[in-house]
Amino acid sequence: MVKNLDRLAREHTDLSDKHRGLEREMEMAANVQRSLLPENFQQVDGFQINTHYRPSDAVGGDYYDVIQNGAGAIWLIADVSGHGVQAALTSMLLKAIFRQTAANFQDPRELLSKMSAELYQFLPSGMYAAATVLRIEAGKPAVQIANAGLPYPMLLSANSEKKVREIPLAGLPLGLFPGGTPDNFDARELGLNSGEVLLVSSDGLGEIRRRGAGQSNDFFQDGPLMSALTELSGSSGRQVVEGIVEKALDYGGAQGVFDDVTVVAVERV
């Protein structure tokens, strides 16, 4: 019995050491992933951009990035399928492909098309990345936007009318098929008035489940999301980002968040 207890104690110590080692490795991976997100990005004249990123685990599959384009910028907001390490590694691949492709293609639909073709060559079967590309140019009161499977963007009014307009932009996620064509992605040029806020998010925001909902499909996107955005319309982009995340987390509580949450707001100033 003493020998068995001693053996069990050693096995417990070994497992504890391995667990701590895995935690350290996950924390290092999380640090690497956070370092890929742009922090002190240059604002575009006439616009203010605010962001929020919250992984559901130590590492996540959501990702956003920006490339300066002269006096303007090209933004990518993306959500890789799955969770954990595999999704995080894919998001790193996505960053490299975005950086390389955006150097040659600046039209949002063409950019998504070329990125999709590149991703298809490297992604495991069944994996994909939903994404939205925004092109913002200094001095122009419009944003070029193309969508590849992310939730529809929302446009919040700049006044006391408290209006929110959903921008219906469909599109296939990236990396599903070989080759690619711009026709797979809906795009448009969206004019913004001073004070209006264009909000793009990953589906993790809308899929936060109501606190105590159990197995029901009572998600934030099933009504509370639009109500919360309507209440926040007329606020600054920073207030919209902070406000919608706070309302979503309050709706779901600590147990209601099952996916990464990324929010990007473009405000015309």
Summary of the structure (lengths in Angstrom):
residues: 269
radius of gyration: 20.7
end to end distance: 74.6
largest distance: 79.4
contacts: 900
relative contact order: 0.16
helix: 39%
strand: 26%
